[in-house]
Amino acid sequence: MRFLVDAQLPIGLARMLQHHGHESNHVDDLNMMQTSDRDIWAWAKQTQSVIITKDEDFVILHNADESPCALCWIRVGNTRKKDLLAWFERLLPSIEEKLASGELLLELI
């Protein structure tokens, strides 16, 4: 799977996904830190990437799109980077399974 990690999440999340065999970039890797959500959305659709974000604006874009890209919407509050990465890594098998089965919007709580 190909993932795109949004700006408010740590670059370490993209690296952890790479460690698990996924193609993964953080928006900073792509010089997209100042890029609009709409342009990030368009890039993700073009590259068939799953966006991982805490930003509800992407849910709005997802719901308005007739053919949306997949989206992992992280709904946990502020946590330490180490704790966030461990939490996400525990969920990764389930996330992979749901995305592989065609789910396009995963709300991760």
VMD Tcl script that draws the C-alpha trace (Angstrom):
set ca {
  {0.00 0.00 0.00}
  {1.02 3.59 -0.52}
  {0.49 6.10 2.29}
  {0.74 9.87 2.58}
  {1.13 11.19 6.14}
  {-0.25 14.69 6.71}
  {1.64 17.60 8.27}
  {0.31 17.44 11.84}
  {1.54 13.86 12.26}
  {5.18 12.89 12.85}
  {7.52 11.92 10.04}
  {8.26 8.84 12.13}
  {4.83 7.48 11.17}
  {5.84 7.42 7.50}
  {9.12 5.74 8.45}
  {7.34 3.11 10.54}
  {5.07 2.30 7.59}
  {8.14 1.97 5.35}
  {9.62 -0.43 7.90}
  {6.47 -2.54 7.49}
  {6.98 -2.72 3.73}
  {4.72 0.08 2.57}
  {5.56 2.93 0.27}
  {5.06 5.90 2.53}
  {5.83 9.61 2.47}
  {5.26 12.46 4.85}
  {4.12 15.68 3.18}
  {7.47 17.16 4.27}
  {9.28 14.52 2.17}
  {7.47 15.91 -0.85}
  {7.95 19.61 0.00}
  {4.20 19.88 0.54}
  {4.13 21.29 4.08}
  {2.55 24.54 2.85}
  {0.36 22.85 0.23}
  {-3.42 23.23 0.47}
  {-5.55 20.30 1.58}
  {-7.19 20.23 -1.86}
  {-3.82 19.89 -3.59}
  {-2.70 17.19 -1.16}
  {-5.99 15.41 -1.82}
  {-5.45 15.64 -5.60}
  {-1.89 14.29 -5.25}
  {-3.10 11.36 -3.14}
  {-5.80 10.51 -5.67}
  {-3.36 10.72 -8.56}
  {-0.85 8.44 -6.83}
  {-3.50 6.17 -5.27}
  {-2.19 6.95 -1.80}
  {-4.03 6.50 1.48}
  {-4.00 9.79 3.40}
  {-3.33 9.54 7.13}
  {-4.44 12.69 8.92}
  {-5.94 14.24 12.03}
  {-7.51 17.01 9.91}
  {-11.29 16.85 9.57}
  {-11.08 18.89 6.35}
  {-9.98 15.71 4.57}
  {-13.16 13.96 5.72}
  {-15.15 16.78 4.14}
  {-13.19 16.37 0.90}
  {-13.70 12.61 1.07}
  {-17.45 12.91 1.53}
  {-17.77 15.41 -1.33}
  {-15.79 13.30 -3.81}
  {-17.64 10.79 -6.00}
  {-14.49 8.70 -6.31}
  {-12.44 9.40 -3.17}
  {-9.05 8.09 -2.24}
  {-8.77 6.12 1.00}
  {-8.43 8.05 4.23}
  {-7.28 7.10 7.74}
  {-8.67 9.74 10.08}
  {-6.87 9.69 13.42}
  {-9.18 10.86 16.19}
  {-6.97 10.57 19.27}
  {-6.00 13.67 21.17}
  {-2.49 14.98 21.61}
  {-0.13 12.18 22.51}
  {3.59 11.75 22.69}
  {5.14 10.70 19.39}
  {6.32 7.37 20.83}
  {2.84 6.53 22.12}
  {1.15 7.53 18.85}
  {3.51 5.36 16.80}
  {3.03 2.36 19.12}
  {-0.76 2.80 19.01}
  {-0.82 3.04 15.21}
  {1.52 0.08 14.82}
  {-0.82 -2.09 16.92}
  {-3.72 -1.08 14.64}
  {-1.78 -1.57 11.40}
  {-2.86 -5.18 10.66}
  {-6.52 -4.17 11.00}
  {-5.96 -1.03 8.92}
  {-4.28 -3.07 6.17}
  {-7.13 -5.59 6.20}
  {-9.86 -2.97 6.01}
  {-8.15 -1.03 3.22}
  {-7.51 -4.25 1.27}
  {-11.21 -5.11 1.54}
  {-12.15 -1.78 -0.03}
  {-12.99 0.43 2.92}
  {-12.20 4.02 2.03}
  {-12.74 5.89 5.30}
  {-11.26 4.54 8.51}
  {-11.94 6.49 11.68}
  {-9.22 5.51 14.14}
  {-10.19 6.16 17.74}
}
mol new
graphics top color blue
foreach p $ca { graphics top sphere $p radius 0.5 }
foreach p [lrange $ca 0 end-1] q [lrange $ca 1 end] { graphics top cylinder $p $q radius 0.2 }
display resetview
